[in-house]
Amino acid sequence: MAQSLECVEPGSVIAGWDFSTGGVKCLVFDLKGRVLEEVRLPTDVWTGENGDVAELNLMQLEGQARASVRAIVARLRDAGHLDRWVAGGISATHHTAGRIDRQHVQVRRAICWNDQTLARYREQGEARLGGRDRVRELIGGPWADRYSLSHLVKDEDADYLDPEAWRRTYRILAHGPLAAGYLTGNFDVTSVSSAASTGIMDLRTGQWRREMLGALESAEHQDLAWEQLPRIIDHYEPIGRLADHVALEVGIDPASGPIVFPTSDDQQAGLVGGGAVDDGQVAVILGNSAVVNSSSTQLPQGDDLDVMRLNWGPYLWMRCYTNGAQFLDTVVGADPDWGRLEQAGRAAAPGVGGTLVMPFSKSEPSLGIRRPHTEWFPARPASEGDAYRAALEAIAYLIRLGVDAHRKAGQSITRITVSGGIARSDLMCEILASVLDCRLERLESDEGPALGAAVTALAALESHRRRQRGSDEPFTVADAVAVLVKFAQPVEPNPAWTETYREGLRSFVGRLGNLRQRQAKDS
């Protein structure tokens, strides 16, 4: 049975930041899980001349952090809630990481999770270590292309990064700890969740594994990188209050401003915001990426899933597809009329008369798709409703493959929740439930990562205050989920659609296999 809050006052409000490559959100929740105020800011990602890189300017990130505080403080002050703001949590993209100097100025932009240039650098580094089995021996799981250790291998390319930049670097930090640093002034710590996204942390111990830096060719670079890694801290240990200069700018007493707690990568935050914190619970997050996450006290069997670690101990099992909303946007265009699309898509027949699309506007390494490839069979429908529905069905087939991979890796699934921007679509949720052939638990909030960040901050704040009062009884993340995460009406499979989608899934898997073979042969 979930514990009740003892040390956090009932009227308190908690902020959840969501720093993504698509935008930044700061949402403030009351203790009933309702959004009281919100701020949304754009993000510009540099994609290079060929569109194959993805990098985030850290000066932009600093501006987003400060601007989000200015804007949310103004809204809270106007609404009379400012003196109730006690804490904040941060979600930020997994694997995105950059370099700063001692003045916290950018040395190198943050390379993002969806950068398409990283595969060969991961392969080079993995070969230096002795192969995939040696990596698993060192850190307990696989090293995926997008892990930030791949960035360090790329940094050794003098045509990419000035060699002197290695010596100018003070910290190598992931997206979340960077944002937390710009908010609090503390750039010297990271969370287990963020460190797990690097490929350098041992998933079993929650500590850095220096041997993984053997992926770098230069011994000097290995030594520098080791000194530039931040300290990994417990998730109940505060990072700090808002920095003095940030608090004074917005008229908050620095001594009593909100406390910022250790960050979540967006996969942990999405899992928590989806209410999936126990073994057997799966969270599907349909955002820019499309993700299937679960947690377990055990490592998964095999190498079909990425593995990270949650701040509070269990392992996070993940299948992350780059091609979520990033693919859907290529079909529906910029700023579509979503209401009209929903009506047109629902009017289309399930399976759209046998139409299929390979939805790979970006590469998809987890499926062996090494290059972008979008292809319609037999052809792209002329009707926008047919094309929209076929695109949703393709994403649902990807999710089904991810859920099946979790089962194959040893997860006994008891519940699946769905959240994220695409989950606002009733049609998408009904399609997905029918493809999975099981009930989906839908959340009242579609802001999974921001809500998850607020949940972890509430758990940390209550536990921190209990410790200050001499109590060792923790208030767990599961306890905080019971306070803030609310479920809406579940979505059941449509029995009139399920057989069509069984056939559609078989065709999709067949087309996928053919594409994988063609790309392997071409390479």
C-alpha positions in Angstrom: 0.0 0.0 0.0 1.3 3.4 -1.0 2.6 5.7 1.8 1.1 9.1 2.5 3.0 12.4 2.5 4.2 13.4 5.9 6.6 16.3 5.3 5.5 18.0 2.1 2.7 20.4 2.8 -0.7 19.6 1.0 -0.7 23.0 -0.9 2.8 22.5 -2.3 3.4 22.6 -6.1 6.1 20.8 -8.0 7.7 21.7 -11.3 8.6 19.1 -14.0 10.9 20.3 -16.8 11.1 18.3 -20.1 14.1 19.3 -22.1 13.8 17.5 -25.5 15.2 18.0 -29.0 11.7 19.1 -30.1 11.1 21.8 -27.4 11.2 22.6 -23.7 8.4 22.4 -21.3 8.1 23.5 -17.7 4.9 22.3 -16.1 3.8 23.0 -12.5 1.7 20.3 -10.8 -0.4 20.4 -7.7 -0.5 17.3 -5.4 -3.6 16.0 -7.3 -1.5 15.7 -10.5 -3.2 18.7 -12.1 -1.2 21.2 -14.3 -1.5 24.6 -12.8 0.8 26.6 -15.0 3.0 25.7 -18.0 5.6 27.2 -20.2 6.6 25.9 -23.7 9.7 27.0 -25.6 11.2 26.0 -29.0 14.4 24.1 -29.6 16.5 24.5 -32.7 18.8 21.5 -33.5 21.7 21.9 -35.9 21.5 19.1 -38.5 24.5 19.9 -40.7 24.7 20.3 -44.5 23.5 16.7 -45.2 20.9 16.5 -42.4 22.7 13.5 -40.9 23.9 15.1 -37.7 21.9 16.4 -34.7 23.6 18.8 -32.3 22.2 21.2 -29.7 23.9 24.5 -28.9 24.5 24.7 -25.1 24.2 28.4 -25.1 20.6 27.8 -26.3 20.1 25.3 -23.5 21.3 27.9 -20.9 18.9 30.4 -22.4 16.0 27.9 -22.2 16.7 27.1 -18.6 16.8 30.7 -17.6 13.8 31.7 -19.8 11.7 28.9 -18.5 12.3 30.1 -14.9 11.4 33.7 -15.8 8.3 32.7 -17.5 7.0 30.1 -15.0 7.8 32.4 -12.0 5.7 35.2 -13.7 2.8 32.8 -14.2 3.0 31.4 -10.6 3.3 34.9 -9.2 0.2 36.1 -11.1 -1.8 33.1 -10.0 -0.8 33.3 -6.4 1.1 30.0 -6.4 4.7 31.2 -6.2 5.3 30.8 -2.5 4.0 27.2 -2.8 6.7 26.1 -5.3 9.0 23.8 -3.3 10.8 21.6 -5.8 11.6 20.7 -9.4 12.6 17.7 -11.4 14.1 17.5 -14.8 13.7 15.1 -17.7 16.0 15.4 -20.7 16.9 13.4 -23.7 18.8 10.2 -23.2 22.3 10.0 -24.7 22.5 13.7 -25.6 25.7 15.1 -24.2 28.1 18.1 -24.6 31.3 19.6 -23.3 31.7 22.8 -21.2 34.8 24.6 -19.8 35.4 26.0 -16.3 33.2 29.0 -17.0 30.4 26.6 -18.0 30.8 27.9 -21.6 30.3 25.5 -24.5 33.3 23.7 -25.8 31.3 21.4 -28.1 27.6 21.3 -28.8 25.7 18.4 -27.4 25.5 15.5 -29.8 21.9 14.4 -29.8 20.4 10.9 -29.4 19.2 10.9 -33.1 22.5 11.8 -34.7 22.9 9.5 -37.7 26.8 9.6 -37.8 27.6 7.6 -34.7 27.4 3.9 -35.8 31.0 3.7 -37.2 32.4 5.4 -34.1 30.7 2.9 -31.8 32.0 0.1 -34.0 35.6 1.5 -33.8 35.4 1.8 -30.0 33.8 -1.5 -29.5 36.6 -3.2 -31.5 39.3 -1.5 -29.4 37.6 -3.0 -26.3 37.5 -6.5 -27.7 34.0 -6.7 -29.0 30.4 -6.8 -27.8 30.9 -9.6 -25.2 33.7 -7.6 -23.6 31.4 -4.5 -23.3 28.7 -6.6 -21.6 31.3 -8.0 -19.2 32.4 -4.5 -18.3 29.0 -2.7 -17.9 26.4 -5.4 -17.8 24.7 -4.4 -21.0 25.2 -3.4 -24.6 26.7 -0.2 -26.0 24.3 1.3 -28.5 25.3 3.7 -31.3 23.7 6.7 -29.6 25.3 6.3 -26.2 27.6 9.3 -25.4 30.7 7.1 -25.3 30.3 7.1 -29.1 30.5 10.9 -29.0 33.9 10.7 -27.3 35.2 8.3 -30.0 34.0 10.8 -32.6 35.7 13.6 -30.7 39.0 12.0 -31.5 38.5 12.8 -35.1 40.6 16.0 -35.5 38.5 17.0 -38.5 35.5 17.1 -36.2 36.9 18.5 -33.0 40.0 20.6 -32.4 42.3 18.4 -30.2 42.9 21.4 -27.9 39.1 21.1 -27.0 39.9 18.0 -25.0 42.2 20.0 -22.7 39.8 23.0 -22.4 36.9 20.7 -21.3 36.0 20.9 -17.6 32.9 18.6 -17.7 31.4 16.1 -20.1 27.7 16.2 -19.2 24.5 14.8 -20.4 21.5 17.0 -21.4 19.7 16.7 -18.0 22.7 17.5 -15.8 23.6 20.4 -18.1 20.1 21.8 -17.7 20.3 21.3 -13.9 23.7 23.1 -13.9 22.3 26.1 -15.7 19.4 26.2 -13.2 21.4 25.6 -10.0 25.1 26.4 -10.8 26.1 22.9 -9.9 27.8 21.2 -12.9 29.7 18.6 -10.9 27.0 15.8 -10.4 24.9 13.5 -12.4 22.2 10.9 -11.7 22.4 7.2 -12.1 19.7 7.5 -14.9 21.8 10.0 -16.8 25.1 8.2 -16.3 23.4 5.0 -17.6 22.9 6.7 -20.9 26.7 7.1 -21.5 27.9 3.5 -22.0 30.5 4.2 -19.4 28.7 3.4 -16.2 28.5 -0.2 -14.9 24.8 -0.9 -14.8 25.2 -3.3 -11.9 27.1 -1.1 -9.5 25.9 2.4 -10.6 29.6 3.5 -10.8 31.8 4.7 -13.7 33.8 1.9 -15.3 37.2 3.4 -16.4 38.0 0.4 -18.6 35.2 1.5 -21.0 37.4 4.5 -21.9 39.7 2.0 -23.6 37.3 2.6 -26.5 39.4 5.8 -27.1 42.6 5.5 -29.1 44.6 8.1 -27.1 45.8 7.4 -23.6 45.7 11.2 -23.0 42.1 11.3 -24.0 41.3 8.4 -21.7 42.9 10.3 -18.8 41.2 13.6 -19.6 37.8 12.0 -20.0 38.1 10.2 -16.7 38.8 13.5 -14.9 35.9 15.3 -16.8 33.2 12.9 -15.7 30.8 14.2 -12.9 30.2 12.5 -9.6 27.2 10.1 -9.6 24.8 10.9 -6.7 21.9 9.3 -4.9 18.5 10.4 -6.3 17.4 11.7 -2.9 20.5 14.1 -2.7 19.5 17.6 -3.9 21.5 19.1 -6.7 20.7 22.5 -5.2 18.3 25.4 -5.1 18.0 27.8 -8.0 21.4 29.5 -8.4 21.6 32.9 -6.7 21.9 34.8 -10.1 18.8 32.9 -11.4 16.7 33.4 -8.2 17.6 37.1 -7.9 16.8 37.7 -11.6 13.2 36.6 -10.9 12.8 38.1 -7.4 13.0 34.8 -5.4 15.0 34.6 -2.1 17.9 32.3 -3.0 17.8 30.8 0.4 14.2 29.6 0.1 13.8 28.9 -3.7 12.7 25.5 -5.0 15.1 22.6 -4.7 16.2 20.8 -7.9 16.7 17.1 -7.5 18.8 14.6 -9.6 17.6 14.4 -13.2 15.9 11.6 -15.2 16.7 10.7 -18.7 13.5 11.0 -20.7 13.1 7.2 -20.7 13.0 7.0 -16.9 10.8 10.0 -16.8 8.4 8.5 -19.4 8.3 5.3 -17.5 7.4 7.0 -14.2 5.0 9.4 -15.9 3.3 6.3 -17.4 2.9 4.9 -13.9 5.1 1.9 -14.7 7.5 1.4 -11.8 7.0 -2.3 -10.9 8.1 -5.5 -12.7 5.7 -6.4 -15.5 4.5 -2.9 -16.1 5.3 -1.5 -19.6 5.1 2.2 -20.6 4.7 3.1 -24.3 5.7 6.8 -24.9 4.7 8.1 -28.3 6.7 11.3 -28.7 9.3 12.4 -31.3 10.6 8.9 -30.7 8.4 5.9 -30.1 9.5 4.0 -27.0 8.6 0.8 -25.2 10.0 0.8 -21.7 9.7 -1.5 -18.6 11.6 -2.0 -15.4 13.0 -5.1 -13.8 15.3 -6.2 -11.0 17.0 -8.5 -13.5 19.0 -7.7 -16.6 17.2 -8.7 -19.9 18.1 -11.9 -21.7 20.0 -11.3 -24.9 20.9 -8.1 -26.7 17.6 -7.1 -28.4 16.9 -4.3 -25.9 18.9 -1.3 -24.6 19.5 -1.4 -20.9 19.8 1.5 -18.5 19.3 1.9 -14.8 16.7 3.8 -12.8 17.8 6.2 -10.2 16.2 4.1 -7.4 17.8 0.8 -8.4 16.0 -1.4 -10.9 17.1 -1.8 -14.6 15.3 0.0 -17.3 14.6 -2.1 -20.4 14.1 -0.1 -23.5 13.3 -0.3 -27.2 13.6 3.2 -28.6 12.6 3.9 -32.2 13.8 7.2 -33.7 10.8 7.1 -36.0 7.8 8.2 -33.9 6.4 11.7 -34.5 9.6 12.4 -36.5 8.2 10.0 -39.1 4.6 11.0 -38.7 5.4 14.6 -39.4 6.9 13.7 -42.8 3.4 12.2 -43.7 1.1 14.9 -42.3 3.3 17.9 -42.8 3.8 20.9 -40.5 0.9 22.1 -38.3 -1.8 19.9 -39.7 -5.5 20.1 -38.8 -5.4 17.1 -36.3 -9.2 17.1 -35.9 -9.8 16.7 -39.6 -7.0 14.0 -39.8 -8.6 12.1 -37.0 -12.0 12.1 -38.7 -10.5 11.1 -42.1 -8.3 8.4 -40.5 -11.2 6.9 -38.7 -13.2 6.8 -41.9 -10.5 4.8 -43.6 -10.7 1.0 -43.4 -8.4 -0.8 -41.0 -5.3 -1.9 -42.9 -6.2 0.7 -45.6 -6.8 -2.0 -48.2 -3.5 -3.7 -47.7 -1.4 -0.5 -47.6 1.9 -0.6 -45.7 4.7 1.8 -45.2 8.3 1.3 -44.1 8.4 4.3 -41.7 12.1 4.9 -41.5 12.7 8.6 -42.2 15.8 8.0 -40.0 17.9 4.9 -39.5 16.6 2.4 -37.0 19.6 0.4 -35.7 17.6 -1.7 -33.2 15.9 -3.3 -36.3 19.0 -3.5 -38.4 17.9 -0.5 -40.6 21.1 1.4 -41.1 19.9 4.0 -43.5 16.8 6.1 -43.8 14.2 4.4 -46.0 10.5 5.3 -46.4 8.6 3.1 -48.9 4.9 2.6 -49.4 3.3 -0.6 -50.6 1.7 -0.7 -53.1 1.9 3.1 -53.3 1.2 6.1 -51.0 -2.6 6.6 -50.8 -3.9 9.8 -52.4 -6.3 10.3 -49.5 -4.8 12.1 -46.5 -6.9 10.0 -44.2 -5.7 6.8 -45.7 -2.1 7.9 -45.5 -2.5 9.1 -41.9 -4.1 5.9 -40.8 -1.4 3.7 -42.5 1.3 5.8 -40.8 -0.3 5.3 -37.4 -0.5 1.5 -38.1 3.2 1.4 -39.0 4.1 3.0 -35.7 1.8 0.5 -33.9 3.6 -2.4 -35.6 6.9 -1.0 -34.4 5.5 -0.9 -30.9 4.3 -4.4 -31.2 7.8 -5.6 -32.1 9.1 -3.7 -29.1 6.6 -5.3 -26.7 7.4 -8.7 -28.2 11.1 -8.0 -27.6 10.4 -7.3 -23.9 8.6 -10.6 -23.6 11.4 -12.5 -25.3 13.9 -10.9 -22.9 12.0 -12.3 -19.9 9.4 -9.7 -19.0 6.1 -11.0 -17.8 3.8 -8.1 -18.9 0.9 -7.3 -16.6 0.0 -3.8 -17.8 0.7 -1.5 -20.7 0.2 2.3 -20.4 0.4 4.8 -23.2 1.3 8.5 -23.1 3.0 11.1 -25.3 1.9 13.5 -28.0 0.7 10.9 -30.5 -1.3 9.2 -27.7 -3.7 12.3 -27.8 -5.1 10.6 -30.8 -8.0 8.3 -29.9 -7.6 6.6 -33.2 -3.9 5.8 -32.5 -4.7 4.4 -29.1 -7.5 2.1 -30.5 -5.2 1.0 -33.3 -2.4 0.2 -30.9 -4.6 -1.7 -28.5 -5.9 -3.7 -31.5 -2.4 -4.4 -32.8 -1.2 -5.5 -29.3 -4.5 -7.3 -28.8 -4.7 -6.1 -25.2 -6.1 -3.3 -23.0 -4.1 -0.1 -22.8 -4.2 2.0 -19.7 -4.4 5.7 -20.8 -3.2 8.5 -18.6 -5.1 11.7 -17.9 -1.9 13.6 -18.7 -0.2 13.2 -22.0 2.9 15.0 -20.6 4.7 11.8 -19.5 8.3 13.0 -19.2 7.4 16.3 -17.4 5.0 14.5 -15.1 7.6 11.8 -14.4 10.2 14.4 -13.6 7.7 16.0 -11.1 7.0 12.6 -9.6 10.7 11.8 -8.9 11.1 15.3 -7.4 8.2 14.7 -5.1 9.6 11.4 -3.9 13.1 12.9 -3.4 11.7 16.0 -1.5 9.6 13.9 0.9 12.5 11.5 1.5 15.0 14.4 1.9 12.8 16.1 4.5 12.2 12.8 6.4 16.0 12.4 6.6 16.3 15.9 7.9 13.8 14.9 10.7 15.8 11.7 11.5 13.5 9.2 9.7 15.1 6.6 7.5 11.8 5.5 6.0 11.9 6.4 2.3 9.0 7.8 0.3 9.5 5.8 -2.9 8.9 6.8 -6.5 6.0 4.3 -6.5 4.5 6.2 -3.5 4.8 9.4 -5.5 3.2 7.8 -8.6 0.2 7.1 -6.4 -0.1 10.8 -5.6 0.5 12.4 -9.0 -0.2 9.9 -11.8 -3.9 9.6 -12.7 -5.4 7.1 -15.1 -8.2 7.8 -17.6 -10.6 5.4 -19.3 -8.7 2.4 -20.7 -8.7 1.6 -24.3 -9.8 -1.9 -25.4 -8.9 -3.7 -28.7 -11.5 -3.4 -31.4 -12.4 -7.0 -32.2 -13.4 -6.0 -35.8 -9.9 -4.8 -36.4 -7.7 -7.4 -34.7 -7.5 -10.0 -37.4 -6.7 -7.4 -40.1 -3.9 -6.2 -37.9 -2.6 -9.7 -37.4 -2.2 -10.0 -41.1 -0.9 -6.5 -41.4 1.8 -7.3 -38.8 2.9 -10.4 -40.7 3.2 -8.4 -43.9 5.1 -5.6 -42.1 7.6 -8.1 -40.6 8.1 -9.7 -44.0 8.7 -6.3 -45.7 11.0 -5.3 -42.8 13.1 -8.5 -43.3 13.4 -7.9 -47.0 14.6 -4.3 -46.4 17.1 -5.4 -43.8 18.5 -8.0 -46.2 18.8 -5.4 -49.0 20.6 -2.9 -46.8 23.0 -5.5 -45.5 23.8 -6.7 -49.0 24.3 -3.1 -50.2 26.7 -2.3 -47.4 
